[in-house]
Amino acid sequence: MNENRVAPWLKDSQWPTVPIRLVARLGSGHTPSRNKPEYWKNSTKPWITLADVWQLRSGRKNFITETKEKISPLGLANSSAVLHPAGTVILSRTASVGFSAIMGHEMATSQDFATWTCGSLLEPRYLLHVLRGMAPDLKRVATGSTHKTIYMPDIEQLRVPLPHVEEQRRIADFLDAETALIDRLATLRLHQASTLDERYVAAVSELTTPGIGSGQVPSMTWPWLPRSLTTARLGYMARVQTGVTVHSAREPSPDDAEFPYLRVANVQGEWVDLTEIKTITIPRDMARRSTLHAGDVVMTEANGNPDNLGRGAVWSGTVANMVHQNHVFAIRVDQNKMIPEYLSALLASNHGRRYFRFTSNQVGIATTSSSKVLAFPVPLLDLARQAAVVAEYRKLRSTITRTRAALTRQTGVLAERRQALITAAVTGQFDVSTASGRNVTDGV
């Protein structure tokens, strides 16, 4: 693997670059046989798996000190698993490609990781920052159809800029402090985004179901709703249209034609993502039965997050002759009785979320059915009052969309700043000794 292919910025290094394997012992991991219970009984040796990666990523931690799983000394002795000493640097080769951390004490890993045990010429914390600088490039060059992976022959070719070890420590101290500050700012932005979402849902809920959060006497049937609220089944005002079942073995028909089709991946809560539109070849008659009409409210029948199950977006008719997948419900309301956006607002509220969480089948991922959709209790408002709710709902959505976009931009700028700071520091583009103490708004 050419070093410029993985990390083109290495060519700007003020220091010579060498293969990491020349200054650190390269290793890998192994999973002892699950068919031998004795390998997993009386387990005392920490064993790093991809499950630990997700926990560390959320906290932006440099050191891994606890693992979800442990293996036994017998499992170690009778397999290819190896205990690596404290200070060993790990790199995820698959799933979370490019994730890296340092072992806080002696540990083993699964085969999903490469490891480097540093010698006297390489500071582990400095290597950690170099690898984090490479992370976007590693993700870009990873290969594989199911899970993107960096293979060991490519890992062997990874290079590191190599200043004197004392300079490495100065760089690591500088980056530890600066990236920690950036990470705190990024965490604050995420917290702001989460708080924004909570307030948005609360506002939509009070708009569509007045009194839902005020402690009024609860409904006997739906205890989160106030008893004073009159509701009717959605089925009295709408019907659910079924979609196309994707079936690769379907026999070709003379009536076949190619149609754009809406997949589960396109339905993102209260909006439809048309960045990627796939097509399907089916008979025209079948397509007619599953074609979306402007004003249809689309929602998915399953969601990995039960709180997001049941959220629906109004189809605008942007793409002509769009059919929908069978895992996407198309709710077609009688517009003499209901405004489609009013239903979308209800589904986004706490009422919608609680109803579908309460009625869902949660074996595996949360799922619902067309009968449960049609049984959804809708607060009864005339069209004029619905229109007033929709007008306020649009204002709320517009405000939250703008604010979310601003937070996303800020988070992106912080990520870019973090990446630029790492690559500039580890390649000697500035003197970290004189740069120490500046805040992240200063230039490098």
C-alpha positions as CSV (number, residue, x, y, z in Angstrom):
1,M,0.0,0.0,0.0
2,N,1.4,3.4,-1.0
3,E,1.7,5.7,2.0
4,N,0.3,8.6,0.0
5,R,-2.8,6.6,-0.7
6,V,-3.5,6.0,3.0
7,A,-2.4,9.4,4.4
8,P,-1.4,11.8,1.6
9,W,-0.6,14.5,4.2
10,L,2.5,12.4,5.4
11,K,4.4,13.8,2.4
12,D,4.4,17.2,4.2
13,S,6.2,15.8,7.3
14,Q,9.2,17.7,8.5
15,W,10.5,14.5,9.9
16,P,11.4,11.2,8.2
17,T,8.5,8.6,8.1
18,V,9.1,4.9,8.8
19,P,6.8,1.9,8.8
20,I,5.3,1.6,12.3
21,R,6.3,-2.0,12.5
22,L,10.0,-1.0,12.6
23,V,9.6,0.9,15.8
24,A,6.7,-1.1,17.4
25,R,5.9,-4.8,17.6
26,L,2.9,-5.4,15.3
27,G,0.4,-8.0,16.5
28,S,-3.2,-9.0,16.1
29,G,-5.9,-10.7,18.1
30,H,-7.9,-13.9,18.2
31,T,-11.2,-15.3,19.5
32,P,-10.8,-18.6,21.4
33,S,-13.4,-21.3,20.5
34,R,-16.8,-20.6,21.8
35,N,-17.5,-24.4,21.7
36,K,-15.1,-24.9,24.6
37,P,-16.8,-23.6,27.7
38,E,-13.7,-24.0,29.7
39,Y,-12.0,-21.2,27.7
40,W,-14.7,-18.8,29.0
41,K,-15.1,-20.1,32.6
42,N,-13.3,-18.4,35.5
43,S,-12.5,-15.6,33.0
44,T,-10.1,-13.0,34.4
45,K,-8.2,-11.7,31.4
46,P,-9.7,-8.5,29.8
47,W,-10.5,-9.2,26.1
48,I,-11.3,-6.2,23.8
49,T,-14.0,-6.7,21.2
50,L,-15.9,-4.3,18.9
51,A,-18.6,-3.9,21.6
52,D,-16.0,-2.0,23.7
53,V,-15.3,0.3,20.8
54,W,-18.8,1.8,20.7
55,Q,-18.6,2.7,24.4
56,L,-15.2,4.3,24.0
57,R,-16.2,6.3,20.9
58,S,-19.0,8.0,22.7
59,G,-16.6,9.2,25.5
60,R,-13.7,10.1,23.3
61,K,-11.4,8.3,25.7
62,N,-7.7,7.6,25.0
63,F,-7.3,4.6,27.3
64,I,-9.3,1.4,27.5
65,T,-9.4,0.1,31.1
66,E,-12.5,-2.1,31.2
67,T,-13.9,-4.7,28.7
68,K,-17.4,-6.2,28.4
69,E,-15.9,-9.7,28.1
70,K,-13.0,-11.6,29.7
71,I,-11.3,-14.9,28.7
72,S,-9.8,-17.5,31.0
73,P,-6.1,-18.3,31.3
74,L,-6.9,-21.7,29.8
75,G,-8.4,-20.0,26.8
76,L,-5.3,-18.0,26.4
77,A,-3.0,-20.9,26.7
78,N,-4.8,-23.1,24.1
79,S,-5.5,-20.5,21.4
80,S,-3.7,-17.8,19.4
81,A,-5.0,-15.1,21.7
82,V,-2.1,-13.0,23.2
83,L,-1.9,-10.8,26.2
84,H,-0.4,-7.4,25.2
85,P,1.2,-5.2,27.9
86,A,-0.2,-1.9,29.1
87,G,0.5,0.9,26.7
88,T,-0.1,-1.2,23.6
89,V,-2.0,0.8,20.9
90,I,-4.9,-0.9,19.2
91,L,-6.5,-0.1,15.8
92,S,-9.9,-1.4,14.8
93,R,-9.6,-3.0,11.3
94,T,-13.3,-3.6,10.7
95,A,-16.8,-2.2,11.5
96,S,-15.4,0.9,13.3
97,V,-12.5,1.1,10.9
98,G,-9.8,3.5,12.1
99,F,-10.9,3.6,15.8
100,S,-7.8,3.6,18.1
101,A,-7.0,3.6,21.8
102,I,-4.3,2.6,24.3
103,M,-4.5,-0.4,26.6
104,G,-4.7,0.8,30.2
105,H,-3.3,-2.5,31.4
106,E,-2.5,-6.0,30.2
107,M,-5.2,-7.2,27.7
108,A,-6.0,-9.4,24.7
109,T,-8.1,-8.5,21.7
110,S,-10.3,-10.2,19.1
111,Q,-9.1,-10.6,15.6
112,D,-10.8,-7.3,14.7
113,F,-7.8,-5.3,15.9
114,A,-4.2,-4.7,15.0
115,T,-1.9,-3.9,17.9
116,W,1.4,-2.1,18.3
117,T,3.6,-2.5,21.4
118,C,5.9,0.5,21.2
119,G,9.7,0.3,21.6
120,S,12.0,3.0,23.0
121,L,11.7,5.1,19.8
122,L,8.0,5.5,19.8
123,E,5.7,7.2,22.4
124,P,2.3,5.3,22.5
125,R,0.3,8.5,22.9
126,Y,2.0,10.1,19.9
127,L,1.2,7.0,17.8
128,L,-2.4,7.2,19.0
129,H,-2.7,10.7,17.6
130,V,-1.0,9.7,14.3
131,L,-3.5,6.9,13.9
132,R,-6.4,9.2,14.7
133,G,-5.1,11.6,12.0
134,M,-5.2,8.6,9.6
135,A,-8.7,7.5,10.6
136,P,-10.6,9.2,7.7
137,D,-8.1,7.9,5.2
138,L,-8.3,4.4,6.6
139,K,-12.1,4.4,6.3
140,R,-11.7,5.6,2.7
141,V,-9.4,2.8,1.6
142,A,-11.1,0.0,3.5
143,T,-12.5,-2.7,1.3
144,G,-15.2,-5.4,1.5
145,S,-18.8,-5.8,0.5
146,T,-20.4,-6.6,3.9
147,H,-18.0,-5.1,6.4
148,K,-15.3,-2.6,5.3
149,T,-11.9,-3.9,6.5
150,I,-8.3,-3.0,6.5
151,Y,-6.3,-6.2,6.1
152,M,-3.0,-7.0,7.9
153,P,-0.7,-6.7,4.8
154,D,-1.9,-3.1,4.4
155,I,-1.5,-2.5,8.2
156,E,2.1,-3.6,7.9
157,Q,2.7,-0.8,5.4
158,L,1.4,2.0,7.6
159,R,4.0,4.7,8.4
160,V,4.6,7.2,11.1
161,P,6.5,10.5,11.2
162,L,9.4,10.0,13.6
163,P,10.8,13.0,15.5
164,H,12.9,12.4,18.6
165,V,10.9,10.7,21.3
166,E,11.0,13.8,23.6
167,E,9.4,15.8,20.7
168,Q,6.8,13.0,20.4
169,R,5.9,13.5,24.0
170,R,5.6,17.3,23.7
171,I,3.3,16.8,20.7
172,A,1.2,14.2,22.6
173,D,0.9,16.5,25.6
174,F,-0.2,19.4,23.3
175,L,-2.7,17.3,21.3
176,D,-4.1,15.6,24.5
177,A,-5.0,19.1,25.8
178,E,-6.2,20.6,22.6
179,T,-8.3,17.7,21.3
180,A,-9.9,17.3,24.8
181,L,-11.0,20.9,24.6
182,I,-12.4,20.4,21.1
183,D,-14.1,17.2,22.2
184,R,-15.8,19.1,25.1
185,L,-17.1,21.7,22.7
186,A,-18.4,18.9,20.4
187,T,-20.1,17.2,23.3
188,L,-21.8,20.5,24.2
189,R,-23.1,20.8,20.7
190,L,-24.5,17.3,20.9
191,H,-26.1,18.0,24.2
192,Q,-27.6,21.2,22.7
193,A,-29.0,19.2,19.8
194,S,-30.5,16.6,22.1
195,T,-32.1,19.4,24.3
196,L,-33.4,21.0,21.1
197,D,-35.1,17.8,20.0
198,E,-36.7,17.3,23.4
199,R,-38.1,20.9,23.4
200,Y,-39.3,20.5,19.9
201,V,-41.2,17.2,20.7
202,A,-42.7,18.9,23.8
203,A,-43.9,21.9,21.8
204,V,-45.4,19.7,19.0
205,S,-47.1,17.6,21.7
206,E,-48.7,20.5,23.5
207,L,-49.8,21.9,20.1
208,T,-51.4,18.7,18.9
209,T,-52.7,17.3,22.2
210,P,-53.3,20.2,24.5
211,G,-52.9,19.3,28.2
212,I,-50.7,16.2,27.6
213,G,-48.0,17.4,29.9
214,S,-50.1,19.3,32.4
215,G,-51.2,16.5,34.8
216,Q,-54.8,16.6,33.8
217,V,-57.1,13.6,34.6
218,P,-55.8,10.8,32.3
219,S,-57.7,8.9,29.7
220,M,-58.8,5.4,30.8
221,T,-57.7,3.9,27.5
222,W,-54.6,6.0,26.7
223,P,-53.2,7.1,30.1
224,W,-50.8,9.7,28.6
225,L,-53.7,11.7,27.1
226,P,-56.0,13.9,29.1
227,R,-59.5,12.5,29.5
228,S,-61.0,15.7,28.2
229,L,-59.5,15.1,24.7
230,T,-62.0,13.5,22.3
231,T,-60.4,11.0,19.8
232,A,-61.4,8.7,17.0
233,R,-59.7,5.9,15.2
234,L,-57.5,6.9,12.3
235,G,-59.3,4.2,10.3
236,Y,-62.4,6.4,10.1
237,M,-60.4,9.1,8.3
238,A,-57.8,7.2,6.3
239,R,-56.7,3.9,4.7
240,V,-53.4,2.2,4.5
241,Q,-52.0,1.3,1.1
242,T,-49.6,-1.7,1.0
243,G,-46.4,-1.6,-1.0
244,V,-44.3,-3.7,-3.3
245,T,-42.5,-6.8,-2.1
246,V,-39.0,-6.8,-3.5
247,H,-38.6,-10.3,-5.0
248,S,-35.6,-10.9,-7.2
249,A,-36.9,-14.3,-8.5
250,R,-40.1,-12.7,-9.9
251,E,-40.7,-14.0,-13.4
252,P,-40.5,-11.2,-16.1
253,S,-43.8,-10.1,-17.6
254,P,-44.7,-8.4,-20.9
255,D,-46.3,-5.7,-18.8
256,D,-43.0,-4.9,-16.9
257,A,-41.7,-1.4,-16.6
258,E,-39.1,0.3,-14.4
259,F,-40.3,2.6,-11.6
260,P,-38.6,4.6,-8.9
261,Y,-39.4,3.1,-5.5
262,L,-39.4,4.5,-1.9
263,R,-37.4,2.3,0.5
264,V,-37.2,2.2,4.3
265,A,-33.9,4.0,4.0
266,N,-35.6,7.0,2.4
267,V,-38.1,7.6,5.2
268,Q,-36.4,9.6,7.9
269,G,-38.9,10.5,10.5
270,E,-40.7,13.7,9.4
271,W,-38.9,14.0,6.1
272,V,-38.1,11.9,3.0
273,D,-34.5,11.6,1.9
274,L,-34.3,11.5,-1.9
275,T,-30.5,11.6,-2.1
276,E,-30.5,8.1,-3.5
277,I,-33.5,6.8,-5.4
278,K,-33.5,3.2,-6.5
279,T,-35.7,1.6,-9.2
280,I,-37.6,-1.6,-9.5
281,T,-38.9,-3.5,-12.5
282,I,-42.5,-4.7,-11.9
283,P,-45.7,-5.1,-13.9
284,R,-47.6,-1.8,-14.4
285,D,-50.7,-3.2,-12.7
286,M,-48.7,-4.0,-9.6
287,A,-47.2,-0.5,-9.6
288,R,-50.6,1.1,-9.8
289,R,-51.6,-0.5,-6.6
290,S,-48.5,0.8,-4.8
291,T,-48.0,4.2,-6.3
292,L,-47.7,7.1,-3.9
293,H,-50.0,10.1,-4.3
294,A,-49.1,13.7,-3.1
295,G,-50.4,14.0,0.4
296,D,-49.8,10.4,1.4
297,V,-48.2,10.1,4.9
298,V,-45.4,7.5,4.7
299,M,-44.0,5.7,7.7
300,T,-41.9,2.5,8.2
301,E,-43.3,-0.6,9.9
302,A,-40.1,-1.2,12.0
303,N,-37.4,0.9,13.7
304,G,-34.4,0.0,15.8
305,N,-35.3,2.8,18.2
306,P,-38.9,2.3,19.6
307,D,-39.2,6.1,20.2
308,N,-38.9,6.7,16.4
309,L,-41.4,4.1,15.4
310,G,-44.5,5.6,13.9
311,R,-43.1,8.9,12.8
312,G,-44.4,9.9,9.4
313,A,-43.6,12.3,6.6
314,V,-45.9,13.8,4.0
315,W,-45.1,12.7,0.4
316,S,-45.0,15.8,-1.7
317,G,-45.2,14.1,-5.1
318,T,-41.7,15.4,-6.1
319,V,-40.9,12.2,-8.1
320,A,-43.6,11.0,-10.5
321,N,-44.8,7.4,-10.5
322,M,-43.0,6.6,-7.2
323,V,-44.0,3.2,-5.8
324,H,-43.2,2.2,-2.2
325,Q,-41.7,-0.8,-0.6
326,N,-43.9,-3.2,1.4
327,H,-42.1,-2.2,4.6
328,V,-43.3,1.4,4.1
329,F,-46.9,2.2,5.0
330,A,-48.6,4.8,2.8
331,I,-51.5,6.4,4.8
332,R,-54.0,8.1,2.5
333,V,-56.2,10.4,4.5
334,D,-59.7,11.6,3.5
335,Q,-58.7,15.3,3.0
336,N,-62.3,16.3,3.6
337,K,-61.7,15.1,7.2
338,M,-58.0,15.5,7.8
339,I,-55.0,17.5,6.6
340,P,-52.1,15.2,6.0
341,E,-49.6,17.4,7.8
342,Y,-51.9,17.4,10.9
343,L,-51.4,13.6,11.0
344,S,-47.6,14.0,10.5
345,A,-47.5,16.4,13.5
346,L,-49.5,14.0,15.6
347,L,-47.1,11.1,14.7
348,A,-44.1,13.3,15.7
349,S,-45.7,14.2,19.1
350,N,-45.3,12.3,22.4
351,H,-48.8,10.9,21.8
352,G,-47.7,9.3,18.5
353,R,-44.4,8.0,20.0
354,R,-46.1,6.6,23.1
355,Y,-48.9,4.9,21.2
356,F,-46.5,3.0,18.8
357,R,-44.1,2.1,21.6
358,F,-47.1,0.9,23.7
359,T,-48.6,-1.2,20.9
360,S,-45.4,-2.3,19.1
361,N,-44.0,-5.8,19.0
362,Q,-40.5,-5.4,20.4
363,V,-39.0,-8.8,19.9
364,G,-35.8,-7.8,18.1
365,I,-36.5,-4.4,16.6
366,A,-39.8,-2.5,17.3
367,T,-42.5,-3.2,14.7
368,T,-46.1,-2.2,14.1
369,S,-48.8,-3.2,11.7
370,S,-51.4,-1.6,9.4
371,S,-54.2,-2.6,11.9
372,K,-52.4,-0.7,14.7
373,V,-51.8,2.3,12.4
374,L,-55.5,2.4,11.6
375,A,-56.3,2.1,15.3
376,F,-54.2,5.2,16.2
377,P,-56.4,7.6,18.2
378,V,-56.6,11.0,16.5
379,P,-57.8,14.1,18.5
380,L,-60.9,15.3,16.7
381,L,-60.5,18.8,15.3
382,D,-62.4,20.5,12.4
383,L,-60.3,21.4,9.3
384,A,-60.0,25.1,10.3
385,R,-58.5,24.1,13.7
386,Q,-56.3,21.5,12.0
387,A,-55.0,24.2,9.6
388,A,-54.1,26.4,12.6
389,V,-52.2,23.6,14.2
390,V,-50.4,22.9,10.9
391,A,-49.4,26.5,10.5
392,E,-47.7,26.5,14.0
393,Y,-46.2,23.1,13.3
394,R,-44.6,24.4,10.1
395,K,-43.0,27.3,12.1
396,L,-41.7,24.9,14.7
397,R,-40.2,22.6,12.0
398,S,-38.6,25.6,10.2
399,T,-37.0,26.8,13.4
400,I,-35.7,23.5,14.5
401,T,-34.4,22.7,11.0
402,R,-32.4,26.0,10.9
403,T,-31.0,25.4,14.4
404,R,-30.1,21.8,13.8
405,A,-28.3,22.9,10.6
406,A,-26.3,25.5,12.5
407,L,-25.3,22.9,15.2
408,T,-24.4,20.4,12.5
409,R,-22.2,23.0,10.8
410,Q,-20.5,23.8,14.1
411,T,-19.9,20.2,14.8
412,G,-18.4,19.7,11.4
413,V,-16.1,22.7,11.8
414,L,-14.9,21.3,15.2
415,A,-14.2,17.9,13.5
416,E,-12.2,19.6,10.7
417,R,-10.3,21.7,13.2
418,R,-9.4,18.6,15.3
419,Q,-8.2,16.7,12.2
420,A,-6.2,19.6,10.9
421,L,-4.6,20.2,14.3
422,I,-3.5,16.5,14.6
423,T,-2.1,16.3,11.1
424,A,-0.2,19.6,11.4
425,A,1.2,18.7,14.9
426,V,2.4,15.2,14.1
427,T,4.1,16.3,10.8
428,G,5.9,19.2,12.4
429,Q,4.1,22.0,10.6
430,F,4.3,24.1,13.7
431,D,6.2,24.2,17.0
432,V,3.9,22.7,19.7
433,S,6.1,24.2,22.5
434,T,5.3,27.8,21.4
435,A,1.7,26.8,20.5
436,S,0.8,25.4,23.9
437,G,-1.8,27.3,25.8
438,R,-3.6,28.8,22.9
439,N,-7.3,28.1,22.5
440,V,-8.8,26.3,19.5
441,T,-9.9,29.5,17.8
442,D,-6.3,30.5,17.2
443,G,-4.6,29.6,13.9
444,V,-1.8,27.1,13.7
